[in-house]
Amino acid sequence: MLWLLCIVLFIGSIPLNAQNTSETIPQVGTIQKIGDVILFALPVATAGTSFIIGDKQGTWQFTKGLLLTTGITYGLKFGINKPRPDMSNDNSFPSGHTSTVFHSAGYIHRRYGFKYSIPAYALAGFTAASRIDSKKHDILDVLAGAAIGLGSNLLFTTEYQQEHMEFTFNSSNGDYMLGFTYKF
């Protein structure tokens, strides 16, 4: 299962010529480099953490959402052909970096709760800003990317149910009993 996840993450992150800057000489700054690192590090850390804690259902939900996010993003990129602000190619809309990192942050939020997703949202926001700063996207591109990434979680991601806690309800002959079980 881990090898399948690694392959899916790798294939999903291949730019498929969307980032080809052969027409102009790219000016890669520190902010853009950090955004590029976050593009790979955040999804790998997110899926890896779910896998390590034994949340196989969550890992599968993340993978399905990432595949949907990638498919929609690249379908729109190649269907719309909006020029990038730096005029390097015609694959500006939507931002693939932004859709990927916001998918990761949104997954953490829906699966594990908002307090765990705060650092991921900060990294996703930084990545989106890095795409605007490097003149690869405008605000519309990154907003659309964020909406795609967050939206894919609405279809696949459910709240994490911890197995060591259980609430029960039982009724018979007019008697009602509520129970709470906690396993150490």
C-alpha positions in Angstrom: 0.0 0.0 0.0 2.8 2.4 0.8 4.5 1.9 -2.6 1.2 2.6 -4.3 0.8 5.8 -2.4 4.4 6.9 -3.2 3.8 6.2 -6.9 0.5 8.1 -6.9 2.1 11.1 -5.2 5.0 11.0 -7.5 2.9 10.8 -10.7 0.5 13.4 -9.4 3.3 15.9 -8.9 4.8 15.5 -12.3 4.3 18.9 -14.0 3.4 17.4 -17.4 4.9 20.4 -19.3 2.7 22.8 -17.3 5.8 24.4 -15.8 7.9 24.4 -19.0 9.7 27.7 -19.1 11.9 27.0 -22.1 10.5 30.1 -23.9 11.9 32.5 -21.4 14.8 32.2 -19.0 13.4 31.5 -15.6 14.3 33.7 -12.6 14.1 31.3 -9.7 14.3 33.1 -6.4 14.4 31.8 -2.9 10.7 32.3 -2.3 9.9 30.2 -5.4 12.3 27.5 -4.3 10.7 27.2 -0.9 7.3 27.1 -2.5 8.5 24.3 -4.8 9.8 22.3 -1.8 6.5 22.7 0.1 4.7 21.4 -3.0 6.3 18.0 -2.5 6.9 18.0 1.3 3.4 18.9 2.5 1.5 16.1 0.6 4.2 13.5 1.5 4.2 14.5 5.1 0.4 14.5 5.2 -0.1 11.1 3.6 2.9 9.7 5.5 1.5 10.8 8.9 -1.8 9.2 8.2 -0.1 6.0 7.1 2.2 6.0 10.2 -0.6 6.4 12.7 -2.4 3.5 11.1 -5.1 5.5 9.4 -5.4 3.5 6.2 -8.8 4.8 5.4 -7.5 8.3 5.7 -4.5 7.6 3.5 -6.8 6.2 0.9 -9.2 9.2 1.2 -6.2 11.5 0.8 -5.0 9.7 -2.3 -8.4 9.8 -4.0 -8.7 13.5 -3.3 -5.2 14.2 -4.6 -6.0 12.3 -7.8 -9.2 14.3 -8.3 -7.4 17.5 -7.5 -4.6 16.8 -10.0 -7.0 15.6 -12.7 -9.2 18.7 -12.4 -6.2 21.1 -12.2 -4.5 19.7 -15.3 -7.7 19.3 -17.2 -8.4 23.0 -16.7 -4.8 24.0 -17.4 -4.7 22.3 -20.8 -8.4 23.2 -21.6 -8.2 27.0 -20.8 -4.7 27.8 -22.0 -4.4 31.1 -20.0 -1.0 32.7 -20.4 1.2 33.0 -17.3 2.1 36.5 -16.1 5.7 35.9 -17.1 4.6 34.8 -20.5 6.5 31.5 -20.2 3.6 29.3 -21.4 -0.2 29.0 -21.6 -0.9 26.9 -18.5 -1.5 29.5 -15.8 -5.1 28.6 -14.8 -5.4 27.2 -12.1 -2.3 27.0 -10.0 -1.2 23.4 -9.6 1.1 24.2 -6.7 -1.8 25.9 -4.8 -4.4 23.1 -5.5 -2.0 20.4 -4.3 -1.0 22.1 -1.0 -4.5 23.3 -0.2 -5.7 19.8 -0.8 -3.2 18.6 1.9 -4.2 21.4 4.3 -7.9 20.8 3.8 -7.5 17.1 4.3 -5.8 17.6 7.7 -8.6 20.1 8.6 -11.5 17.7 7.7 -9.9 14.5 8.9 -8.1 15.6 12.2 -9.4 19.0 13.1 -8.6 22.7 12.5 -6.0 23.0 15.2 -3.8 20.4 13.4 -4.2 22.1 10.1 -3.1 25.6 11.1 0.6 25.0 10.1 -0.5 23.3 6.8 -2.7 26.3 5.9 0.2 28.7 6.6 2.5 26.6 4.3 -0.2 26.5 1.7 -0.8 30.2 1.9 3.0 30.8 1.5 3.1 28.5 -1.5 0.2 30.4 -3.1 2.0 33.7 -2.4 5.2 32.3 -3.9 3.5 31.6 -7.2 2.2 35.1 -7.4 5.6 36.5 -6.4 7.4 34.4 -9.0 5.0 35.7 -11.7 3.8 32.3 -12.5 0.2 33.0 -11.5 -2.2 35.9 -10.6 -4.7 36.0 -7.8 -7.4 34.3 -9.8 -5.2 31.3 -10.6 -4.3 30.7 -6.9 -7.8 31.2 -5.7 -9.1 28.7 -8.2 -6.3 26.3 -7.2 -7.2 26.7 -3.5 -10.9 26.1 -4.3 -10.1 22.9 -6.2 -7.8 21.5 -3.5 -10.2 22.3 -0.7 -13.3 21.1 -2.7 -11.9 17.7 -3.4 -11.9 17.0 0.3 -15.6 17.5 0.5 -16.1 14.5 -1.7 -13.7 12.0 -0.1 -12.5 13.0 3.4 -14.4 12.1 6.6 -13.7 12.9 10.2 -11.2 10.6 11.8 -12.8 8.2 14.3 -10.5 7.2 17.0 -10.9 3.5 17.9 -10.0 3.8 21.6 -13.2 5.9 22.3 -16.7 4.7 21.9 -20.2 6.0 22.8 -23.0 3.6 23.1 -26.8 3.7 23.5 -29.1 0.9 24.5 -32.8 0.8 25.2 -35.0 -2.1 26.2 -38.3 -2.4 28.1 -38.5 1.4 28.5 -35.0 1.6 30.1 -32.3 3.7 28.5 -28.6 3.5 29.0 -25.8 5.7 27.7 -22.3 4.4 27.8 -18.8 5.6 27.2 -15.8 3.3 26.7 -12.2 4.3 26.6 -9.5 1.8 25.8 -5.9 2.5 27.0 
